[in-house]
Structures are given as structure tokens and as C-alpha cells.
């Protein structure tokens, strides 16, 4: 009876952690997890981790499948092993929620803290370990007005530009995946130091406070957009 109670408790915990699991067309029922091979969610149907919501990219955050539920998840969210009955009780890579359900083990808080959503990173925390961070202005589409904020490219997420309203905000209000963009210099106009990120029809125009700051942003963005690892001497750009 004690074993039955523990299983039912884990089942309810899993249902709470994964809303809609039993109603999804590709999801297994909770009692089938680990006992039957899941139908994998196709890679081309998602652009971000189905657990932490971080965007996928070809270099630093690749796609993995949870062998229990079939979700597409990043490496950090699938850094767990659980024995699966359908695979001869061999340990398989699973997501955090499936790991908790299948093993009954509680994930330490310090590990849970690594799985913050894409915008749930505090500006001060990210700026302290960034490739570059400073105040910039992002112009609107007509180039007349715009939003001034705190812009950060983290060292541990170098292909994403995070935009905060202020340097101490606990949550970014938006982000821009940099991979594949072109960095373009613009002539100085009205004493403004302008540059752009462009990809197909998507264009972002930025205004830096100084020409030196503009050049630093262009250099770091160009390397991130090309998927090139940061250089050691990029540390000097870490705070402006």
C-alpha cells in the first residue's frame, strides 16, 4: 500500500508539473511513462526548449529528446538519467519532470535554479558575467522614436541579446537571437552613433552613446551572429 501511495503521489506531482500531458496527442499517459516508448515531438515543430523555454541554436544549445515523454529539450533540462522499462530498465536521458516522476527523487534547489526561462534572468546577475553590456537605444521602425534600455549579451548564452528596461531589473522584457544576423554600420546622423542588425526583412537599429561603444557592440554582435566563440580579450568589453 505504501508503494501504491508513493506512485500515486508521484503521478499527481507529474500531472501538476506538466499541464495537459494526458490530453496531448503526442504525450503518454502518466502510467505509461517508462513502460512504453514515447512518440517524439519533431525537432522542426519547436524553436525553444519545451521545459525552460530557452531558444535552441546550433552551437551552444542543441536539441535533445526526453526518452520518457518525447519532449524536445535542451541539454541542461535533460541532464538526468532514469531506468526505462521499455528499454530493458537501462538508464536513459530524461527531462527533469520525468526524472522526478520515475525515480521519486527530489532535484536539489541549486540545480533547479539553472533552468530559468529565457527572460527570467536578472540584469545585474547577467551583466556581471557578460561579453558586453551597456545602455543603448533601440529605434522604432520609422527611425524617429525608440526605447532606451539596458542591453546584455551573456557569456553563457552568447548568441542572444537580452534587453532590460533598467540595469537592475529582475526580468528582461525581450530578447533577440543573434545567430545569422548581419551587423551594419550606419553614417552618423544628428550626432547619433547608429548601427543595425539585419536578417531578411527583420531590421533592428541601435543608437550608442559614443562611437567607441558603437564599435565594441558591432564587434561583439558580429562574432555572436557568426557563431564564433568569444576571444579571451573580449573580457575588456564586459562592462561599459
Secondary structure, 3 states (H helix, E strand, C coil): CHHHHHHHHHHHHHHHHCCCCCCCCCCCCHHHCCCCCCCCCCHHHCCECCCCCCECCCCCCCCEECCCCCCEECCCCCCEEEEEHHHCCEEEEECHHHHHHHHCCCCCHHHHHHHCCCCCCCHHHHHCCEEEEEEEEEECCCCCCEEEEEEEEEHHHCCEEEEECCCCCCCCCEEEECCCCEEEECCCECCEEEEEEEECCEEEEEEECCHHHHHHHHHHHHHHHCCCCCCHHHHHHCCC
